[in-house]
Amino acid sequence: MPLAAPPSVGAAAALAVLALLAAAALAAAALTTACLLVARPWDPRRRDYSRTHALPRPLFAAVAWWLRLCEEAAGLKPAPHRVAELANSYLVLFALCELGIPDALRRLGGEATASEVASEAALRADARWADRLLSAAAEFGLLRCARRCSRGRRRGAAPGPPERAYALNAVSAVLCADAPCCMRDFVLMERDQAEGALFLAEGIRRGAVPFELSPASKGGAGFWAALAADERRAAAFDGAMRAVDHFAGAPVTFDRVVDIAGGTGHFLARLLRRCPRLRGTLFDQPAQIARAREWWGQEQPDLICARASFAAGSFFEAAALPGPATGSDAEGRTAFVLRNILHDWDDEAALAILRALRARVDPAPLDTRAADAADAAPAGSSAAPARGGDGAGGRGSARSGGGGGSGRERWRDATLVIVEATLSEAVLPSLAKHRACSDITMLCNFGGGQERDEAAFSALLAAAGWRLRRVRPSAGFFCVLDAVPA
C-alpha cells in the first residue's frame, strides 16, 4: 500500500497558524477568566469598592493589561462624540442624586414610569421633564430602560399613551441609601466641589488655589474652613468618606490600630467589630473627637473603654499623637493608619506628619535619640546642650511624649499603613480615570495636595525615617502601602 504523501509546505504553515490562533484563544480565555475572578460583576459585595486582593503582582499586572485592552476596544467612538459625552454626563448624575431618583425607584419596587417617579420624589415639574432626565440617565448607563407600559398601570390612573418604564441597574443601585456602600454622598460631595473646579484654569493661570478663587470659599477661606462653616456640605463630605473608607477584605494582623485623623470613627468601629481581639485608638482634632464620642456613645457603647479609646490633637506634633499608656501597652503589633490624609497636603506638610508619627515608634530616629539623651542627662552635664540644638529640627521630630502615653514611651513594633488613591500600576485600569480625577480634585481644593505614585511615597517615607515595605494591589479605589521604621 503506498505511503501517504507528506503535507505540503502551505498546509504545514496553515496548521501552524491555526495552532497559534488556538493558543492565543486559550490565553485570552484564561486572562478573561482571571479578569472575571478579580472584577466579579455578579458579586453584590463588589459594592464595597475598597477591597484589596492578594494576587501576585505579575498576575495582577497581566489581568490589568488585558482589562485595559478590552476597555479601550469597547470604548472606540468618534472623538467629537466622546467629548460631548464627557461634557454632559456629570450633569445627569448630579441631578439623579440630588433629586433622590434612585431611592424613589427603590421604594417603587425598582422599576417605574417617569410619572410615578415624579410623584414619589415630589417633583413639581411636568412628568415629561422627569422622563427626559431618566431617558438621559439610561443612555449614560445609570438606569435601565425596562419597557413601555400603560400610564394607568398603577395607582388607578386613567389610561393613556404607553409610557417608558425605568429600572435600577448595578450602577444606580449603589446610589440608593440602603446600598451596602452607598455612593450618593460621594456624588453630592463631587457636585459641591465642582464649584471650585470651575476655577481650575484660572487657578493654574494665576498660580492660586482654585477653590479659594470660587464663591464657595466665602471670601478666600481655605477648603477645610469653608467646609466647617457649611453643615450640609460637611454632612455630604462625611458621608462620602464613610462610603469609600472600607477596609474589608484586607487581612488584619495587628493587636492595636491607631486611626489617625479618623473622623467620627466609622472605619475603626467596623474594624473592631470584625476583629474581636483588636484594640483601637481614634485620633483627630478636639472638636471632631467630641463628635466622635457622641456617636460612639449612641452607636457603639459596648466598645468604649472596653476596646476603643480616644485622643485629640494635631498630627503635626509628635507630642500630641497617641502613645502607649504603660510599658506593657507598647508590646504587640501596632498599626498607624492614614486613610486619605497625605493627599490633602503638599510634600513639606506630608513629611512633617510622617516624621511626627516616626517619633512615636522604636527604634527612635537619630534626631530624637539626641533629645532623649539630653533629657536623661543630669542638669549641667555636657549632654544638656543637645536639646537646644535639636529644638529647631522641625515640627514634632524632637518631641515624642504625651498624646495618651506617658513620658517618652514609644510603640515597639509598629507599622504605618497608608490607604490612598495612589497613582500606581497596582490598580485596575477601570479606576485609572478616577485616580487622575482625584489628583485634579486635590489640586482644585488645596493646590499643593496631590495623589502620589510609589516612587514619591518611597522618597517621602525614607526622608521621614520609614521604609516602604510593599504596595498591595487593589481592586478598589485605593492602594494599601505598608511601611516600617528604617
Secondary structure, 3 states (H helix, E strand, C coil): CCCCCCCCHHHHHHHHHHHHHHHHHHHHHHHHHHHHHHHCCCCHHHHCCCCECCCCHHHHHHHHHHHHHHHHHHCCCCHHHHHHHHHHHHHHHHHHHHHCHHHHHHHCCCEEEHHHHHHHCCCCCCHHHHHHHHHHHHHCCCEEEEEEECCCCCCCCCCCCCEEEEEECHHHHCCCCCCCCCCHHHHHHHHHHHHHHCCHHHHHHHCCCHHHHCHHHCCCCCHHHHHHCCHHHHHHHHHHHHHHCCCCCCCCCCCEEEEECCCCCHHHHHHHHHCCCCEEEEEECHHHHHHHHHHHHHHCCCCECCCEEEEECCCCCHHHCCCCCCCHHHCCCEEEEEECCHHHCCHHHHHHHHHHHHCCECCCCHHHHHHHHHHHCCCCCCCCHHHHHHCCCCCCCCCCCCCCCCCCCCECCEEEEEEECCCCCCECHHHHHHHHHHHHHHHHHHCCCCCCCHHHHHHHHHHCCEEEEEEECECCCCEEEEEEEC
